């Protein structure tokens, strides 16, 4: 049984056919999904999904691109939501220096506030990183994020950076890009990082794995990520499925 640790079934791309997507997910042997809310609208939708489906859990946080829109009232709301039994993480949060909607200083401040919140409520942190690796590592260290740990979502950095993150109590999550022929870094990470420190995800509807690249991604395709890791490591698909699911249950505190 597989665990898609990062999905956006709350995205508008799934509005027309969500039930069919859910059925394909079940048929593909996906036992659990964490749906990630990252702003007001997507958090509301994530919470609706956890009430409707027993195998769906939520992560709630504020995306760095939209950091400029986050208020203290939103932070209070996240803290209230964190008490829900099916909210299993704070995030996705982090830094994104590719888009310039939110100034770096504001992103960093909002990131720090969410790390402090995660520590306060005792939940792991889901990290979004785009072109900001060193600043993310520095902030995680300075804020003592290792106390709760978390997930480096859709990790695209080097194996060396992955090892640094593992030392801070973070797991490394690989998605569709590990299946791309030209994806040197994710393949090196899959090869070098112990299976006990890896998670799998889709980040659907984005980043569909080969052979669906460029199309809408969905949770059923997480099996292709697991198979690629199995091939790279010379392990069985079943072993990768079992260990990554155990890793996910442990980090999210799911029995």
PECORRA-V130553 format. One record per pair of residues at least 4 apart in sequence whose ideal C-beta (glycine too) atoms are under 7 Angstrom apart, sorted by the first residue. I is the first residue (numbers start at 1). J is the second residue. D is the distance in whole Angstrom. If there is no record, write none. Layout:
BEGIN
i->[I | I]
j->[J | J]
d->[D | D]
END
This chain:
BEGIN
i->[1 | 1 | 1 | 1 | 2 | 2 | 2 | 2 | 2 | 2 | 2 | 2 | 2 | 3 | 3 | 3 | 3 | 3 | 4 | 4 | 4 | 4 | 4 | 4 | 5 | 5 | 5 | 5 | 5 | 5 | 5 | 6 | 6 | 6 | 6 | 6 | 6 | 6 | 6 | 7 | 7 | 7 | 7 | 7 | 7 | 8 | 8 | 8 | 8 | 9 | 9 | 9 | 9 | 9 | 10 | 10 | 10 | 10 | 10 | 10 | 11 | 13 | 13 | 14 | 14 | 14 | 17 | 18 | 19 | 20 | 21 | 21 | 22 | 22 | 23 | 24 | 24 | 24 | 25 | 25 | 25 | 26 | 28 | 28 | 29 | 30 | 30 | 30 | 31 | 31 | 32 | 32 | 32 | 33 | 33 | 33 | 34 | 34 | 34 | 34 | 34 | 34 | 35 | 35 | 35 | 35 | 36 | 36 | 36 | 36 | 36 | 37 | 37 | 37 | 37 | 37 | 37 | 37 | 38 | 38 | 38 | 38 | 38 | 39 | 39 | 39 | 39 | 40 | 41 | 42 | 43 | 43 | 44 | 45 | 46 | 46 | 46 | 47 | 47 | 47 | 48 | 49 | 49 | 50 | 50 | 50 | 50 | 57 | 57 | 57 | 57 | 58 | 58 | 59 | 59 | 59 | 59 | 59 | 59 | 60 | 60 | 60 | 60 | 61 | 61 | 61 | 61 | 61 | 61 | 61 | 62 | 62 | 62 | 62 | 62 | 62 | 62 | 63 | 63 | 64 | 64 | 64 | 64 | 64 | 64 | 64 | 64 | 65 | 65 | 65 | 65 | 66 | 66 | 67 | 67 | 67 | 67 | 68 | 68 | 68 | 70 | 70 | 70 | 72 | 73 | 74 | 75 | 75 | 75 | 76 | 77 | 78 | 78 | 78 | 79 | 79 | 81 | 82 | 82 | 82 | 82 | 88 | 88 | 88 | 88 | 89 | 89 | 89 | 89 | 89 | 89 | 90 | 90 | 90 | 90 | 90 | 91 | 91 | 91 | 92 | 92 | 92 | 92 | 93 | 93 | 93 | 93 | 93 | 94 | 94 | 94 | 94 | 94 | 95 | 95 | 95 | 95 | 95 | 95 | 95 | 96 | 96 | 96 | 96 | 97 | 97 | 97 | 97 | 98 | 98 | 102 | 102 | 104 | 105 | 106 | 107 | 108 | 108 | 108 | 109 | 110 | 111 | 111 | 112 | 112 | 112 | 113 | 114 | 114 | 115 | 115 | 115 | 115 | 116 | 116 | 117 | 118 | 118 | 118 | 118 | 119 | 119 | 122 | 123 | 124 | 124 | 124 | 124 | 124 | 124 | 125 | 125 | 125 | 126 | 126 | 126 | 127 | 127 | 127 | 127 | 127 | 128 | 129 | 129 | 129 | 132 | 133 | 133 | 133 | 134 | 135 | 136 | 137 | 137 | 138 | 139 | 140 | 140 | 141 | 145 | 145 | 146 | 146 | 149 | 149 | 149 | 150 | 151 | 151 | 151 | 151 | 151 | 152 | 152 | 152 | 152 | 153 | 153 | 154 | 154 | 154 | 154 | 154 | 155 | 155 | 155 | 155 | 155 | 156 | 156 | 156 | 157 | 157 | 157 | 158 | 158 | 159 | 159 | 159 | 159 | 159 | 160 | 161 | 162 | 162 | 162 | 162 | 163 | 164 | 165 | 165 | 166 | 166 | 166 | 171 | 171 | 171 | 171 | 171 | 172 | 172 | 172 | 172 | 173 | 173 | 173 | 174 | 174 | 174 | 174 | 174 | 174 | 174 | 174 | 175 | 175 | 175 | 175 | 175 | 176 | 176 | 176 | 176 | 176 | 176 | 177 | 177 | 177 | 178 | 178 | 178 | 178 | 178 | 178 | 178 | 179 | 179 | 179 | 179 | 179 | 180 | 180 | 183 | 184 | 185 | 186 | 187 | 187 | 188 | 189 | 190 | 190 | 190 | 191 | 191 | 193 | 193 | 195 | 195 | 195 | 196 | 196 | 198 | 198 | 198 | 199 | 199 | 199 | 200 | 200 | 200 | 200 | 201 | 202 | 202 | 202 | 202 | 202 | 203 | 203 | 204 | 204 | 204 | 205 | 205 | 206 | 207 | 208 | 208 | 208 | 208 | 208 | 208 | 208 | 209 | 209 | 209 | 209 | 212 | 212 | 217 | 222 | 223 | 224 | 225 | 226 | 226 | 226 | 226 | 226 | 227 | 227 | 228 | 229 | 229 | 230 | 230 | 230 | 230 | 235 | 235 | 237 | 238 | 239 | 240 | 241 | 242 | 243 | 244 | 245 | 246 | 247 | 248 | 249]
j->[29 | 31 | 241 | 245 | 29 | 30 | 31 | 200 | 222 | 223 | 226 | 241 | 245 | 31 | 32 | 244 | 245 | 248 | 30 | 33 | 201 | 202 | 219 | 222 | 34 | 151 | 173 | 199 | 200 | 201 | 248 | 34 | 36 | 126 | 153 | 154 | 173 | 201 | 203 | 33 | 34 | 35 | 202 | 204 | 219 | 35 | 36 | 204 | 205 | 14 | 18 | 33 | 35 | 49 | 35 | 37 | 42 | 45 | 46 | 49 | 205 | 205 | 216 | 18 | 21 | 205 | 21 | 22 | 23 | 24 | 25 | 218 | 26 | 53 | 27 | 28 | 218 | 220 | 30 | 219 | 220 | 30 | 220 | 223 | 223 | 219 | 220 | 222 | 55 | 245 | 55 | 57 | 254 | 55 | 56 | 219 | 57 | 58 | 59 | 88 | 89 | 252 | 46 | 49 | 56 | 58 | 46 | 59 | 91 | 92 | 126 | 42 | 43 | 45 | 46 | 58 | 59 | 60 | 42 | 61 | 62 | 63 | 92 | 43 | 62 | 63 | 66 | 44 | 45 | 46 | 47 | 60 | 48 | 49 | 50 | 58 | 60 | 51 | 58 | 81 | 52 | 53 | 56 | 56 | 57 | 58 | 86 | 86 | 88 | 252 | 254 | 86 | 87 | 88 | 89 | 90 | 91 | 92 | 126 | 78 | 81 | 87 | 90 | 78 | 90 | 91 | 92 | 93 | 114 | 126 | 66 | 67 | 70 | 74 | 93 | 110 | 114 | 92 | 128 | 93 | 94 | 95 | 96 | 102 | 107 | 111 | 128 | 96 | 99 | 101 | 102 | 70 | 102 | 102 | 106 | 107 | 110 | 101 | 102 | 106 | 74 | 75 | 110 | 76 | 77 | 78 | 79 | 113 | 117 | 80 | 81 | 82 | 90 | 117 | 117 | 121 | 87 | 87 | 90 | 121 | 123 | 123 | 252 | 253 | 254 | 123 | 124 | 125 | 126 | 150 | 252 | 114 | 117 | 118 | 123 | 125 | 125 | 126 | 127 | 126 | 127 | 128 | 153 | 111 | 114 | 125 | 127 | 128 | 111 | 127 | 128 | 129 | 136 | 107 | 108 | 111 | 129 | 132 | 135 | 136 | 107 | 128 | 130 | 132 | 104 | 130 | 131 | 132 | 130 | 131 | 106 | 107 | 108 | 109 | 110 | 111 | 112 | 135 | 139 | 113 | 114 | 115 | 139 | 116 | 139 | 143 | 117 | 118 | 125 | 119 | 125 | 143 | 145 | 120 | 143 | 121 | 123 | 124 | 125 | 148 | 147 | 148 | 148 | 148 | 148 | 149 | 150 | 151 | 251 | 252 | 145 | 148 | 150 | 150 | 151 | 153 | 136 | 150 | 151 | 152 | 153 | 153 | 133 | 136 | 152 | 136 | 137 | 157 | 161 | 138 | 139 | 140 | 141 | 164 | 142 | 143 | 145 | 168 | 168 | 150 | 168 | 168 | 169 | 169 | 170 | 251 | 170 | 170 | 171 | 173 | 199 | 251 | 165 | 170 | 172 | 173 | 173 | 201 | 173 | 175 | 201 | 203 | 207 | 162 | 172 | 173 | 174 | 189 | 177 | 185 | 186 | 161 | 162 | 185 | 162 | 185 | 163 | 188 | 189 | 192 | 193 | 164 | 165 | 166 | 172 | 189 | 193 | 167 | 168 | 170 | 172 | 170 | 172 | 197 | 197 | 198 | 199 | 247 | 251 | 189 | 193 | 197 | 198 | 199 | 200 | 201 | 178 | 186 | 189 | 190 | 198 | 200 | 225 | 229 | 201 | 202 | 203 | 207 | 225 | 202 | 207 | 208 | 209 | 217 | 225 | 183 | 186 | 207 | 183 | 186 | 187 | 190 | 225 | 228 | 229 | 209 | 210 | 224 | 225 | 228 | 210 | 213 | 187 | 188 | 189 | 190 | 191 | 232 | 192 | 193 | 229 | 232 | 233 | 232 | 233 | 197 | 198 | 233 | 240 | 243 | 243 | 247 | 229 | 244 | 247 | 244 | 247 | 248 | 222 | 225 | 226 | 244 | 222 | 217 | 218 | 219 | 221 | 222 | 207 | 217 | 217 | 218 | 219 | 216 | 217 | 217 | 217 | 212 | 213 | 214 | 215 | 216 | 217 | 221 | 213 | 221 | 224 | 225 | 217 | 221 | 221 | 226 | 227 | 228 | 229 | 230 | 237 | 240 | 241 | 244 | 231 | 237 | 232 | 233 | 240 | 235 | 236 | 237 | 240 | 239 | 240 | 241 | 242 | 243 | 244 | 245 | 246 | 247 | 248 | 249 | 250 | 251 | 252 | 254]
d->[6 | 4 | 6 | 6 | 6 | 5 | 7 | 7 | 5 | 6 | 6 | 5 | 6 | 6 | 5 | 7 | 4 | 4 | 6 | 5 | 6 | 5 | 4 | 4 | 5 | 7 | 6 | 5 | 7 | 5 | 5 | 6 | 6 | 7 | 5 | 7 | 6 | 4 | 5 | 5 | 7 | 6 | 5 | 5 | 5 | 7 | 6 | 6 | 6 | 5 | 7 | 7 | 5 | 6 | 6 | 6 | 5 | 3 | 5 | 6 | 5 | 4 | 6 | 5 | 6 | 7 | 6 | 6 | 6 | 7 | 6 | 5 | 7 | 7 | 6 | 6 | 7 | 4 | 5 | 4 | 5 | 7 | 4 | 5 | 7 | 5 | 7 | 6 | 6 | 7 | 5 | 7 | 7 | 7 | 5 | 5 | 5 | 7 | 5 | 6 | 7 | 7 | 5 | 5 | 6 | 6 | 7 | 5 | 7 | 5 | 7 | 4 | 3 | 7 | 4 | 6 | 7 | 5 | 6 | 6 | 6 | 4 | 5 | 7 | 7 | 6 | 5 | 7 | 7 | 6 | 6 | 5 | 7 | 7 | 7 | 4 | 7 | 7 | 6 | 7 | 6 | 6 | 5 | 5 | 6 | 5 | 4 | 5 | 5 | 7 | 7 | 6 | 5 | 6 | 4 | 7 | 5 | 7 | 5 | 6 | 5 | 6 | 7 | 7 | 5 | 4 | 5 | 4 | 6 | 7 | 6 | 6 | 5 | 6 | 6 | 6 | 6 | 6 | 7 | 7 | 5 | 5 | 4 | 6 | 5 | 7 | 6 | 5 | 5 | 5 | 6 | 7 | 7 | 4 | 5 | 5 | 4 | 6 | 4 | 5 | 5 | 7 | 5 | 6 | 6 | 7 | 7 | 6 | 7 | 7 | 6 | 6 | 7 | 6 | 6 | 6 | 5 | 5 | 7 | 4 | 6 | 7 | 4 | 6 | 7 | 5 | 5 | 7 | 5 | 7 | 6 | 6 | 6 | 4 | 5 | 5 | 5 | 3 | 7 | 4 | 7 | 4 | 6 | 5 | 4 | 7 | 7 | 7 | 6 | 4 | 4 | 5 | 6 | 5 | 7 | 6 | 6 | 4 | 6 | 5 | 7 | 6 | 4 | 7 | 7 | 6 | 4 | 5 | 5 | 5 | 5 | 5 | 6 | 6 | 6 | 6 | 6 | 7 | 6 | 7 | 7 | 7 | 6 | 6 | 6 | 6 | 6 | 6 | 7 | 7 | 6 | 4 | 5 | 6 | 7 | 6 | 5 | 7 | 5 | 5 | 5 | 6 | 6 | 6 | 5 | 5 | 4 | 7 | 5 | 7 | 6 | 6 | 4 | 6 | 5 | 5 | 6 | 6 | 7 | 5 | 6 | 6 | 6 | 5 | 7 | 5 | 6 | 5 | 6 | 6 | 6 | 6 | 6 | 6 | 6 | 6 | 4 | 6 | 7 | 7 | 6 | 4 | 4 | 3 | 6 | 7 | 5 | 6 | 5 | 5 | 6 | 6 | 5 | 5 | 5 | 6 | 5 | 7 | 6 | 5 | 7 | 5 | 7 | 6 | 5 | 6 | 6 | 6 | 7 | 6 | 7 | 4 | 6 | 7 | 7 | 6 | 7 | 5 | 5 | 4 | 7 | 7 | 6 | 6 | 5 | 5 | 5 | 7 | 7 | 4 | 7 | 6 | 7 | 5 | 6 | 7 | 5 | 6 | 6 | 6 | 5 | 6 | 6 | 4 | 7 | 5 | 5 | 6 | 7 | 6 | 6 | 6 | 6 | 7 | 5 | 6 | 5 | 5 | 6 | 7 | 4 | 5 | 4 | 6 | 6 | 5 | 5 | 6 | 6 | 4 | 6 | 6 | 6 | 5 | 7 | 4 | 4 | 6 | 7 | 5 | 6 | 7 | 6 | 6 | 6 | 6 | 6 | 6 | 6 | 5 | 5 | 5 | 7 | 5 | 7 | 5 | 6 | 7 | 7 | 5 | 6 | 7 | 7 | 6 | 7 | 6 | 6 | 6 | 5 | 5 | 5 | 5 | 7 | 5 | 7 | 6 | 6 | 5 | 5 | 7 | 4 | 5 | 6 | 5 | 5 | 6 | 6 | 4 | 6 | 7 | 5 | 7 | 4 | 6 | 7 | 5 | 4 | 6 | 7 | 6 | 6 | 7 | 6 | 6 | 7 | 6 | 6 | 5 | 5 | 7 | 6 | 6 | 6 | 6 | 5 | 5 | 6 | 5 | 4 | 5 | 6 | 6 | 6 | 6 | 6 | 6 | 6 | 6 | 6 | 6 | 6 | 6 | 6 | 5]
END
